[in-house]
């Protein structure tokens, strides 16, 4: 029943992967039940290069995380966000979270930036703060294409891309498939603009009615799998042309992102195995 990467193999790359090109693939702890040590140990043994997690709030948790990534020789990236509906409070929350993350010197910081109901000018203040933080710290800071955030839709993101040259993206295009209820066939130009601005990828596969297919290994999602890999191919190609490497997080999520059996709440697939499948698919397709 499982396609075992066959669908991906049937569409070979149209370009060559140089030997000096690399992609660091990160594990998410979203849905993982266990300690930082257990998570990092499992990520390492599964073949990940690093982890991407929300910045822990307590010093004890930070210390345990840093000890675990150091022990298992893993890179680490952080997620940050603000949460308040009031913009001024939201901006303060975001700035504190970003500063805290930057102090821990991660490989990158991925921002769940702003809100879809903030004005362009308000959301731009958040981007401006990250741009300044990048310049002073040297840490790569990206803004995710995520529902409910400032880049929730392709046509909205385009306004930011065209007006803010320093904007760099974490591409989670599964959200746009859901928002626009399509595989974005009618927004190709906008999608290409986003792909050129992408520096980090969340490799979850979405479809017209959800940001996550039930299981990327089953044949009924072949069209969606191929569409996402075609977009990711373009990002990899742009990175190679620009002499840059890339980072990716395998980010399929637990219920309610993952569908469950009615009444039992049992997920339809093993979350760790699904993300390990994405890890394997990326390794096979994009290794130099």
For each residue, the residues with C-beta under 8 A, 3 or more apart:
1: 218 219
2: 217 218
3: 6 7 217 218 219 222
4: 217
5: 8 9 280 281 284
6: 3 9 10
7: 3 10 11 219 222 225 226
8: 5 11 225 226 229 281 284 285
9: 5 6 12 284
10: 6 7
11: 7 8 226 229 230
12: 9
13: 16 17 233 285
14: 233
15: 237 240
16: 13
17: 13 21 236 240 286 287 288
18: 21 240 288
19: 288
20: 288
21: 17 18 236 239 240 245 286 288
22: 245 246 288
23: 236 245 246 247 248 282 286
24: 49 50 75 107 245 246 247 248
25: 47 48 49 50 247 248 249 250 279 282 283
26: 48 49 50 51 52 75 77 247 248 249 250
27: 39 42 43 46 48 50 51 52 249 250 275
28: 31 32 51 52 53 249 250 251 253 275
29: 32 39 51 53
30: 251 253 254
31: 28 253 254 271
32: 28 29 39 42 272
33:
34: 38 39 42
35: 38 39 64 68
36: 39 40 61 64 65 67 68
37: 40 41 64 67 68 71
38: 34 35 41 42
39: 27 29 32 34 35 36 42 43 51 68
40: 36 37 43 44 51 65 68 69 71 72 74
41: 37 38 44 45 68 72
42: 27 32 34 38 39 45 46 272
43: 27 39 40 46 48 50 51 72 74
44: 40 41 48 72 73 74
45: 41 42
46: 27 42 43 272 276 279
47: 25 276 279 283
48: 25 26 27 43 44 51 74 250 279
49: 24 25 26 74 75
50: 24 25 26 27 43 69 74 75 76 77 107 247
51: 26 27 28 29 39 40 43 48 69 74 75 76 77
52: 26 27 28 76 77 78 79 110 249 251
53: 28 29 56 65 76 77 78 79
54: 78 79 80
55: 62 78 79 80 97 100 101 104
56: 53 61 62 65
57: 61
58: 61 62
59: 62 63
60: 63 64
61: 36 56 57 58 64 65
62: 55 56 58 59 65 66 104
63: 59 60 66 67
64: 35 36 37 60 61 67 68
65: 36 40 53 56 61 62 68 69 76
66: 62 63 69 70 104
67: 36 37 63 64 70 71
68: 35 36 37 39 40 41 64 65 71 72 74
69: 40 50 51 65 66 72 73 74 75 76
70: 66 67 73
71: 37 40 67 68
72: 40 41 43 44 68 69
73: 44 69 70
74: 40 43 44 48 49 50 51 68 69
75: 24 26 49 50 51 69 107
76: 50 51 52 53 65 69 106 107
77: 26 50 51 52 53 106 107 108 109 110 200 247 249
78: 52 53 54 55 101 104 106 108 109 110
79: 52 53 54 55 109 110 111 112
80: 54 55 94 97 98 100 101 109 110 111 112
81: 93 94 97 111 112 113 149
82: 89 90 91 92 93 94 97 114 126
83: 90 93
84: 89 90 93
85: 90 115
86: 89 90
87: 90 91 118 122
88: 91 92
89: 82 84 86 92 93
90: 82 83 84 85 86 87 93 94 114 115 118
91: 82 87 88 94 95 122 125 126 129
92: 82 88 89 95 96
93: 81 82 83 84 89 90 96 97
94: 80 81 82 90 91 97 98 111 113 126 129
95: 91 92 98 99 129
96: 92 93 99 100
97: 55 80 81 82 93 94 100 101
98: 80 94 95 101 102 109 111 129 130 133 141
99: 95 96 102 103 133
100: 55 80 96 97 103 104
101: 55 78 80 97 98 104 106 109
102: 98 99 105 106 109 133 137 139
103: 99 100
104: 55 62 66 78 100 101
105: 102 139
106: 76 77 78 101 102 109 139
107: 24 50 75 76 77 140 247
108: 77 78 139 140 141 142 199 200 247
109: 77 78 79 80 98 101 102 106 130 139 140 141 142
110: 52 77 78 79 80 142 144 170 200
111: 79 80 81 94 98 126 130 141 142 143 144 170
112: 79 80 81 144 146 149
113: 81 94 123 126 127 130 143 144 149 150 151
114: 82 90 118 122 123 126 149 150
115: 85 90 118 123 148 149 150
116: 147 148 149 150 152 153 156
117:
118: 87 90 114 115 122 123 150
119: 122 123
120: 123 124 159 160
121: 124 125
122: 87 91 114 118 119 125 126
123: 113 114 115 118 119 120 126 127 150 160
124: 120 121 127 128 160 163 164
125: 91 121 122 128 129
126: 82 91 94 111 113 114 122 123 129 130 150
127: 113 123 124 130 131 143 160 164 166 167
128: 124 125 131 132
129: 91 94 95 98 125 126 132 133
130: 98 109 111 113 126 127 133 134 141 143
131: 127 128 134 135 141 166
132: 128 129 135 136
133: 98 99 102 129 130 136 137 139 141
134: 130 131 137 138 139 140 141 166
135: 131 132
136: 132 133
137: 102 133 134
138: 134
139: 102 105 106 108 109 133 134
140: 107 108 109 134 168 199 200
141: 98 108 109 111 130 131 133 134 168
142: 108 109 110 111 168 169 170 199 200
143: 111 113 127 130 150 151 167 168 169 170
144: 110 111 112 113 149 151 169 170 172 202
145: 151 152 157 169 170 171 172 173 175 176 194
146: 112 149 151 152 172 175
147: 116 152 175 178 179 211
148: 115 116 152
149: 81 112 113 114 115 116 144 146 152
150: 113 114 115 116 118 123 126 143 156 160
151: 113 143 144 145 146 156 157 160 169
152: 116 145 146 147 148 149 156 157 175 179
153: 116 156 157 176 179 180
154: 157 158 176 179 180 184 187 190 191 194
155: 158 159 187 190
156: 116 150 151 152 153 159 160
157: 145 151 152 153 154 160 161 169 190 194
158: 154 155 161 162 190 193 194
159: 120 155 156 162 163
160: 120 123 124 127 150 151 156 157 163 164 167
161: 157 158 164 167 193 194 197
162: 158 159 193
163: 124 159 160
164: 124 127 160 161 167
165:
166: 127 131 134
167: 127 143 160 161 164 197
168: 140 141 142 143 197 198 199
169: 142 143 144 145 151 157 194 197 198 199 200
170: 110 111 142 143 144 145 198 199 200 201 202
171: 145 194 195 198 200 201 202 231 235
172: 144 145 146 175 201 202 204 211 251
173: 145 176 177 184 191 194 206 228 231
174: 177 178 202 204 205 206 211 212 228
175: 145 146 147 152 172 178 179 206 211
176: 145 153 154 173 179 180 184 191 206
177: 173 174 180 181 182 183 184 206 207 208 211 224
178: 147 174 175 181 206 207 208 209 210 211
179: 147 152 153 154 175 176
180: 153 154 176 177 184 187
181: 177 178 208 209
182: 177 185 186 208
183: 177 207 208 223 224 227
184: 154 173 176 177 180 187 188 191
185: 182 188
186: 182
187: 154 155 180 184 190 191
188: 184 185 191 192
189: 192 193
190: 154 155 157 158 187 193 194
191: 154 173 176 184 187 188 194 195 231
192: 188 189 195 196 234
193: 158 161 162 189 190 196 197
194: 145 154 157 158 161 169 171 173 190 191 197 198
195: 171 191 192 198 231 234 235 238
196: 192 193 238
197: 161 167 168 169 193 194
198: 168 169 170 171 194 195 201 235 238
199: 108 140 142 168 169 170 244 246 247
200: 77 108 110 140 142 169 170 171 246 247 248 249
201: 170 171 172 198 232 235 246 247 248 249
202: 144 170 171 172 174 248 249 251
203: 228 232 248 249 250 251 278 282
204: 172 174 211 212 251 252 253
205: 174 212 213 216 221 224 225 228 252
206: 173 174 175 176 177 178 210 211 212 213 224 228
207: 177 178 183 210 213 221 224
208: 177 178 181 182 183
209: 178 181
210: 178 206 207 213
211: 147 172 174 175 177 178 204 206 257
212: 174 204 205 206 252 253 257 258
213: 205 206 207 210 216 221 224 225
214: 218 221 258 259 268 269
215: 218 221 268 269 274
216: 205 213 221 225 252 274 277 278
217: 2 3 4 269 274 277
218: 1 2 3 214 215 221
219: 1 3 7 222
220:
221: 205 207 213 214 215 216 218 224 225
222: 3 7 219 225 226
223: 183 226 227
224: 177 183 205 206 207 213 221 227 228
225: 7 8 205 213 216 221 222 228 229
226: 7 8 11 222 223 229 230
227: 183 223 224 230 231
228: 173 174 203 205 206 224 225 231 232
229: 8 11 225 226 232 233 281 285
230: 11 226 227 233 234
231: 171 173 191 195 227 228 234 235
232: 201 203 228 229 235 236 282
233: 13 14 229 230 236 237
234: 192 195 230 231 237 238
235: 171 195 198 201 231 232 238 239 246
236: 17 21 23 232 233 239 240 246 286
237: 15 233 234 240 241
238: 195 196 198 234 235 241 242
239: 21 235 236 242 244 245 246
240: 15 17 18 21 236 237 243
241: 237 238
242: 238 239
243: 240
244: 199 239
245: 21 22 23 24 239
246: 22 23 24 199 200 201 235 236 239
247: 23 24 25 26 50 77 107 108 199 200 201
248: 23 24 25 26 200 201 202 203 282
249: 25 26 27 28 52 77 200 201 202 203
250: 25 26 27 28 48 203 275 276 278 279 282
251: 28 30 52 172 202 203 204 275
252: 204 205 212 216 257 258 271 274 275 278
253: 28 30 31 204 212 257 258 271
254: 30 31 257 258 267 271
255: 258 259 260 265 267
256: 260
257: 211 212 252 253 254
258: 212 214 252 253 254 255 267 268 269 271
259: 214 255 267 268
260: 255 256 264 265 266 267 268
261: 264 265 266 268
262:
263:
264: 260 261
265: 255 260 261
266: 260 261
267: 254 255 258 259 260 270 271
268: 214 215 258 259 260 261
269: 214 215 217 258 273 274
270: 267 273 274
271: 31 252 253 254 258 267 274 275
272: 32 42 46 275 276
273: 269 270 276 277
274: 215 216 217 252 269 270 271 277 278
275: 27 28 250 251 252 271 272 278 279
276: 46 47 250 272 273 279 280
277: 216 217 273 274 280 281
278: 203 216 250 252 274 275 281 282
279: 25 46 47 48 250 275 276 282 283
280: 5 276 277 283 284
281: 5 8 229 277 278 284 285
282: 23 25 203 232 248 250 278 279 285 286
283: 25 47 279 280 286 287
284: 5 8 9 280 281 287
285: 8 13 229 281 282
286: 17 21 23 236 282 283
287: 17 283 284
288: 17 18 19 20 21 22
